[in-house]
Amino acid sequence: MVAPCPTSMMVRTKKTKAVGVPTIDLSLERSKLSETVVKACEEYGFFKVVNHSVAKEVISRLEEEGTAFFSKTTSEKRQAGPANPFGYGCRNIGPNGDMGHLEYLLLHTNPLSVSERSQTIASDPTKFSSAVNDYIEAAKGLTCEILDLVAEGLWVQDNFSLSNLIKDVHSDSLLRINQYPPVSLTGNKNSDTSKLEPHQLHNQNNNNNNNNIGFGEHSDPQILTIMRSNNVDGLQISTHDGLWIPVPPDPNQFFVMVGDALQVLTNGRFRSVRHRVLTNTTKARMSMMYFAAPPLNWWITPLPKMVTPLNPTLFKPFTWAQYKQAAYSLRLGDTRLDLFKIQRQRDTHLASASP
């Protein structure tokens, strides 16, 4: 069942929409469930899942480890960086000058890589690695469950064709933990976004250099993102027509985002969701993202079921490594898939065929 969840942080501007986001109950009957997952992916590229199988202890252990790390002194945290791309980073988002009010840990999900990185991150590396690996396995399981539902809902011949990309031992999936410290909009710690005039908030939201932008507008390049945060708001998603929807936090549930790679795999039937994070003026926000990705050498191309004479392939084939390289060459808010779209000049062909 897809149902709207109530929203908070209802700050309205010309480009902010006060509506709910889809909520999907994973305990529903499977055939109905697969239909609703596909519908949510088509309409929003984003939804919340409830009645999932991830234990609360798995979530709380990772949050505790994240809190312990970000509570360290700056000099202690810097021992785990700089992020290149893995490790600890602060303010910088990518290599091309994008900035945000956040600090983060970026980890590859390979257990050996986690073990190596934990030596500079935690005072008890074994405890940290255990919490991270358990969370990764749980998030991977949830990802695969959702991708199997997607395949069923799309009537793909092999229901495991998508999840097998994530289960591959060489999967390039990542785990990222973001910490957004409270930031005042005007230098006044008691400032409130709801008291801004519409034109002021519009300017704040659309300038990634303004001081309430935690993480600027972007889409995720991977197949699927599984996101969980503490009970502090700030996440916003963009509808396909460009309206922003504030997403109320729910620390016991997960939010699912369609990534660029899944947009290609479905030949544009799904669209990756553009999203951003605004900082809170009084509380720190911590979020954990599992980015589900295929192996580096895997070719990303539309599933055969998604291509017909009336709906030809929209994208040139590319490997995941090629797409990552393209992503790192662009700014955060750029639309990376434009580099791989097939340009069809139908009007020109029709004109040349005319007598």
Sequence and secondary structure as in RCSB ss.txt:
>XXXX:A:sequence
MVAPCPTSMMVRTKKTKAVGVPTIDLSLERSKLSETVVKACEEYGFFKVVNHSVAKEVISRLEEEGTAFFSKTTS
EKRQAGPANPFGYGCRNIGPNGDMGHLEYLLLHTNPLSVSERSQTIASDPTKFSSAVNDYIEAAKGLTCEILDLV
AEGLWVQDNFSLSNLIKDVHSDSLLRINQYPPVSLTGNKNSDTSKLEPHQLHNQNNNNNNNNIGFGEHSDPQILT
IMRSNNVDGLQISTHDGLWIPVPPDPNQFFVMVGDALQVLTNGRFRSVRHRVLTNTTKARMSMMYFAAPPLNWWI
TPLPKMVTPLNPTLFKPFTWAQYKQAAYSLRLGDTRLDLFKIQRQRDTHLASASP
>XXXX:A:secstr
 EEE         TTB     EEEETTS HHHHHHHHHHHHHHTSEEEEES S  HHHHHHHHHHHHHHHTS HH
HHHTT   SSSEEEEEEETTTTEEEEEEEEEEES HHHHHHHHHHH SSHHHHHHHHHHHHHHHHHHHHHHHHHH
HHHTT SSTTTTHHHHHSTTB  EEEEEEE    SSS TT  GGGS HHHHHHHHT TTSTTEEEEEE   SSEE
EEEE S   EEEE TTS EEE    TTSEEEEE HHHHHHTTTSS    EEEE  SSS EEEEEEEE  BTT EE
   GGG BTTB   B  EEHHHHHHHHHHS TTS GGGGGB    HHHHHHHH  
